[in-house]
Amino acid sequence: MENELTIKRFTDLRRELEYTQAEFAALLGVSNTTADIERGRTKLSGKVVANLLKQFKINPLWLYGESEQQYIEASNTSVIPKVVTVDSSDRENMVLVNAKAAAGYPQNIHDTSWYRQLPAFDLPIPEFRNATYRGFQVEGDSMLPNLKPGEWVLAKAVEDLSEVNTNKVYVVVLQDSVMVKKIERPPNTNKVILISLNETYPPYEIEPYQIQELWQVSSKITFGVDATTENGLLRQLQQSMEELKRQLKAS
């Protein structure tokens, strides 16, 4: 018989992840349902424990009540870009992800052909040459007053969650959404807290495995009215780059 704490932790985990017994069973390779495990009738198999570790970074020791750390360290969670885009000369370029594209970004994150439909720009500034940058359009008002809906941010790829700085703003690509937030990582826990600047939005907690990609915002671009066409966008992006160059030289 499985001990009661293990059964409770397994059941709580399923509920926390918002899966039905049948959905969780399918994910973990259990036939039909997890009901028997949750009733203590069926032993938790090594295969299920391995799947929980592989898919959700669940610490097996936590599951068996021998550790309070539910998730294996965040450094195992890869947040680097899943696709790097290049121009015809094989030089890396910057793709702009508008609000409409952002809605489909998490689902298409591995699909190289999907990125080709987005406007992309070469960045003729040395500072942008040795890192991956992407442009994202801000949706909603959760980052007011600093970022208004419809504005754009240029953001640099982050390789590891350990690099997160609480003073910076990030584009966080989750499994089902793209959002701009500040990030806090409380001590003695593996949780990640996403914080809006607009105080009407409460902070909320997520697990590291829920983050697909992380981009650190390096600058904001406010495009004017004529940025609705790709040419208008490009022209304003180049003006913003000139401004950014001046800022980089001044700092």
C-alpha positions as CSV (number, residue, x, y, z in Angstrom):
1,M,0.0,0.0,0.0
2,E,1.1,3.5,-0.8
3,N,1.4,5.8,2.2
4,E,-1.4,8.3,2.6
5,L,0.9,11.3,2.1
6,T,2.0,10.0,-1.3
7,I,-1.6,9.5,-2.4
8,K,-2.6,12.9,-1.1
9,R,0.4,14.6,-2.9
10,F,-0.4,12.7,-6.2
11,T,-4.1,13.7,-6.0
12,D,-3.4,17.3,-5.0
13,L,-0.9,17.6,-7.9
14,R,-3.5,16.4,-10.4
15,R,-6.0,19.0,-9.1
16,E,-3.4,21.7,-9.0
17,L,-2.5,21.0,-12.7
18,E,-6.2,20.9,-13.5
19,Y,-6.4,17.5,-15.1
20,T,-9.3,15.1,-14.8
21,Q,-8.4,11.5,-13.6
22,A,-8.8,10.3,-17.2
23,E,-6.6,13.1,-18.7
24,F,-3.9,12.6,-16.1
25,A,-3.9,8.8,-16.7
26,A,-3.5,9.4,-20.4
27,L,-0.5,11.8,-19.8
28,L,1.2,9.4,-17.4
29,G,0.6,6.2,-19.4
30,V,-1.8,4.7,-16.9
31,S,-4.8,2.8,-18.4
32,N,-8.2,4.6,-18.2
33,T,-8.0,6.6,-15.0
34,T,-5.9,7.5,-11.9
35,A,-8.9,6.8,-9.6
36,D,-7.4,3.5,-8.3
37,I,-4.0,5.2,-7.5
38,E,-5.9,8.0,-5.7
39,R,-7.9,5.5,-3.7
40,G,-4.8,3.7,-2.7
41,R,-5.8,0.5,-4.5
42,T,-3.0,0.6,-7.1
43,K,0.7,1.2,-6.4
44,L,2.3,4.2,-8.0
45,S,4.6,2.6,-10.6
46,G,8.1,3.7,-11.4
47,K,6.9,4.6,-14.9
48,V,4.4,7.1,-13.5
49,V,7.0,8.6,-11.2
50,A,9.4,8.9,-14.1
51,N,6.7,10.6,-16.3
52,L,5.9,13.1,-13.5
53,L,9.6,13.9,-13.4
54,K,10.0,14.2,-17.1
55,Q,6.8,16.1,-17.9
56,F,6.4,18.3,-14.8
57,K,9.8,18.2,-13.1
58,I,8.2,16.6,-10.0
59,N,10.7,15.6,-7.4
60,P,10.2,11.8,-6.7
61,L,11.4,12.4,-3.1
62,W,8.7,14.9,-2.6
63,L,6.1,12.5,-3.9
64,Y,7.2,9.9,-1.3
65,G,7.2,12.5,1.5
66,E,11.0,12.5,1.9
67,S,11.4,16.1,0.7
68,E,9.5,19.4,0.8
69,Q,10.8,20.5,-2.5
70,Q,8.1,19.7,-5.0
71,Y,9.9,20.5,-8.2
72,I,13.4,19.6,-9.3
73,E,15.6,22.7,-9.7
74,A,14.6,25.3,-12.2
75,S,18.0,25.3,-13.9
76,N,16.8,22.1,-15.7
77,T,14.0,24.1,-17.3
78,S,15.1,25.4,-20.7
79,V,13.8,28.8,-21.5
80,I,16.0,29.5,-24.5
81,P,14.4,30.3,-27.9
82,K,13.0,27.2,-29.6
83,V,13.6,28.7,-33.1
84,V,16.3,31.2,-34.1
85,T,15.4,33.0,-37.3
86,V,17.9,34.0,-40.0
87,D,17.9,36.2,-43.1
88,S,18.9,35.1,-46.6
89,S,22.6,35.6,-45.7
90,D,22.3,33.3,-42.7
91,R,22.6,36.2,-40.3
92,E,20.3,36.2,-37.3
93,N,17.5,38.7,-37.6
94,M,14.7,40.0,-35.4
95,V,11.2,38.8,-35.8
96,L,8.3,41.0,-34.7
97,V,5.4,39.2,-33.0
98,N,2.3,41.4,-33.0
99,A,-0.6,40.9,-30.7
100,K,-2.5,38.7,-33.2
101,A,0.6,36.5,-33.8
102,A,1.2,36.3,-30.1
103,A,-2.1,34.4,-29.6
104,G,-0.7,31.6,-31.7
105,Y,3.0,31.8,-30.6
106,P,2.9,29.2,-27.8
107,Q,1.4,26.6,-30.0
108,N,3.8,27.3,-33.0
109,I,6.9,27.8,-30.9
110,H,8.8,24.9,-32.5
111,D,7.5,25.5,-36.1
112,T,10.1,27.2,-38.2
113,S,7.8,27.8,-41.1
114,W,5.3,29.7,-38.8
115,Y,7.9,32.4,-38.1
116,R,8.4,33.1,-41.8
117,Q,5.0,34.8,-42.0
118,L,6.1,37.4,-39.5
119,P,7.9,40.6,-40.4
120,A,11.7,40.3,-39.7
121,F,14.4,42.9,-39.6
122,D,18.2,42.9,-39.7
123,L,19.7,44.8,-36.8
124,P,22.7,46.8,-38.0
125,I,23.9,47.6,-34.5
126,P,26.9,45.7,-33.0
127,E,25.2,45.5,-29.6
128,F,22.5,43.4,-31.2
129,R,24.8,41.1,-33.2
130,N,25.9,38.7,-30.5
131,A,22.5,37.9,-29.0
132,T,19.0,36.8,-30.0
133,Y,16.4,39.6,-30.0
134,R,12.7,39.5,-30.7
135,G,10.1,42.2,-30.8
136,F,6.7,41.7,-29.1
137,Q,3.6,43.9,-29.1
138,V,2.2,44.6,-25.7
139,E,-1.4,43.6,-25.2
140,G,-3.7,44.7,-22.4
141,D,-3.0,47.3,-19.7
142,S,-1.4,45.2,-17.0
143,M,2.0,47.0,-17.4
144,L,0.6,50.5,-17.2
145,P,1.9,53.2,-16.7
146,N,5.3,52.0,-18.3
147,L,3.9,50.0,-21.2
148,K,0.7,50.9,-23.0
149,P,-1.4,48.5,-25.0
150,G,-0.2,48.3,-28.6
151,E,3.3,49.5,-27.8
152,W,6.3,47.2,-28.7
153,V,9.2,46.0,-26.7
154,L,12.5,44.7,-28.0
155,A,13.6,41.8,-25.8
156,K,16.8,39.7,-25.6
157,A,16.6,35.9,-25.2
158,V,17.3,34.6,-21.7
159,E,19.1,31.2,-21.4
160,D,18.3,30.2,-17.9
161,L,15.9,31.2,-15.2
162,S,18.8,31.7,-12.8
163,E,19.6,34.9,-14.8
164,V,16.3,36.6,-13.9
165,N,16.7,40.0,-12.4
166,T,13.8,41.3,-10.2
167,N,14.4,44.9,-11.5
168,K,13.9,44.0,-15.2
169,V,10.8,43.4,-17.2
170,Y,10.3,40.2,-19.2
171,V,8.3,38.7,-22.0
172,V,7.1,35.4,-20.6
173,V,6.0,32.8,-23.0
174,L,3.8,30.3,-21.2
175,Q,2.2,27.1,-22.6
176,D,-0.9,29.1,-23.7
177,S,-0.1,32.8,-23.6
178,V,2.5,35.5,-24.1
179,M,2.7,38.2,-21.4
180,V,4.9,41.0,-20.3
181,K,5.7,40.9,-16.5
182,K,8.2,41.5,-13.8
183,I,9.5,38.3,-12.2
184,E,10.3,37.3,-8.6
185,R,11.7,34.1,-7.3
186,P,11.0,33.7,-3.6
187,P,13.8,32.0,-1.6
188,N,13.3,28.4,-0.5
189,T,10.8,27.6,-3.1
190,N,10.9,26.7,-6.8
191,K,7.9,28.9,-7.6
192,V,8.0,31.9,-10.0
193,I,5.9,34.9,-9.3
194,L,4.7,37.1,-12.2
195,I,4.1,40.7,-11.3
196,S,2.1,43.4,-13.2
197,L,3.0,47.0,-12.8
198,N,-0.6,48.0,-12.9
199,E,-1.7,47.3,-9.3
200,T,-5.2,46.3,-10.2
201,Y,-3.7,43.0,-11.4
202,P,-2.7,40.8,-8.5
203,P,0.7,38.9,-8.8
204,Y,0.3,35.2,-9.5
205,E,2.4,32.1,-9.0
206,I,3.5,29.6,-11.7
207,E,5.9,26.7,-11.8
208,P,9.2,27.0,-13.8
209,Y,8.1,24.2,-16.2
210,Q,5.2,26.3,-17.4
211,I,7.7,28.8,-19.0
212,Q,8.6,27.9,-22.6
213,E,10.7,31.0,-23.4
214,L,11.9,34.0,-21.5
215,W,13.0,37.3,-23.1
216,Q,14.4,40.3,-21.1
217,V,13.0,43.6,-22.3
218,S,15.8,45.9,-23.3
219,S,13.8,48.8,-24.8
220,K,10.4,50.0,-25.7
221,I,9.3,51.3,-29.1
222,T,6.2,53.4,-29.5
223,F,5.2,53.2,-33.1
224,G,3.0,56.0,-34.5
225,V,-0.2,55.7,-36.5
226,D,1.5,54.9,-39.8
227,A,3.1,51.8,-38.5
228,T,0.2,49.7,-39.6
229,T,2.1,48.7,-42.8
230,E,5.3,46.7,-42.8
231,N,7.2,49.7,-44.5
232,G,5.9,52.1,-41.9
233,L,6.9,49.7,-39.2
234,L,10.4,49.2,-40.6
235,R,10.9,53.0,-41.0
236,Q,9.9,53.6,-37.4
237,L,12.0,50.7,-36.2
238,Q,15.1,52.2,-37.8
239,Q,14.4,55.6,-36.2
240,S,14.0,53.8,-32.8
241,M,17.3,52.0,-33.5
242,E,19.1,55.4,-34.0
243,E,17.7,56.5,-30.7
244,L,18.7,53.3,-29.0
245,K,22.3,53.7,-30.4
246,R,22.4,57.1,-28.8
247,Q,21.2,55.7,-25.5
248,L,23.8,52.9,-25.6
249,K,26.6,55.4,-26.3
250,A,25.4,57.7,-23.5
251,S,25.1,55.0,-20.9
